[in-house]
């Protein structure tokens, strides 16, 4: 594990694999931490890649910054980490909110992106109803904490049939959600409510793209993944059977294989 600072905010990350390997940065979603991607980091490192897993500000072991965290700030934090590690260009990927932060990074810093991995995510800006829901959830988490919310959504974070069939994945997801500081989660939700629409960004992508989605994802569906594919016709779309919103934990071997094949095939 390492730490670095951006404008006085202390942020945490970990690295896997050789320093001379293909750089891969994988961004977690809400309300999780960098351990979400650890199984895939191990597999990619075994294939010779240099993998970087950041904890977003407000999550994991990174400093909590209350208020509102806009997506450009999250993207800037990741680029600052690339600068610290001396990485000019990387494969950048993310799941759910992390996928949207990945699109934001591509929008603002296209020169830093070698390829994209977009997992269980969607590109449109928030609707008025969705924005109100994000803001209301932020207030709820501050008032009630994370426990009730975690119990309420676990059957959507992982596919309902995996809640008991994959107890290790379920326990991991619940542990991450319950450990997240409500202040950090609320700040991210407020920033997410005002995120950009990434249609134009995706339509202009020329780099290789891997789209990953759980076959039974209830948050960002296979249809959402196919919508991204229509904007990026050269992308590879991989649907992971037996998984919901977090195939990285529900079907880690299959998800890992897809990532390794994509990254090692970049040439």
Secondary structure, 3 states (H helix, E strand, C coil): CEEEEECCEEEEEEEECCCCCCEEEEECCCCCCHHHHHHHHHHHHHCCCEEEEECCCCCCCCCCCCCCCCHHHHHHHHHHHHHHHCCCCEEEEEECHHHHHHHHHHHHCHHHEEEEEEECCCCCCCCHHHHHHHHHHHHHHHHHCCHHHHHHHHHHHCCCCHHHHCHHHHHHHHHHHHHCCHHHHHHHHHHHHCCCCCHHHHHCCCCEEEEEEECCCCCCCHHHHHHHHHHCCCCEEEEECCCCCCHHHHCHHHHHHHHHHHHHCCC
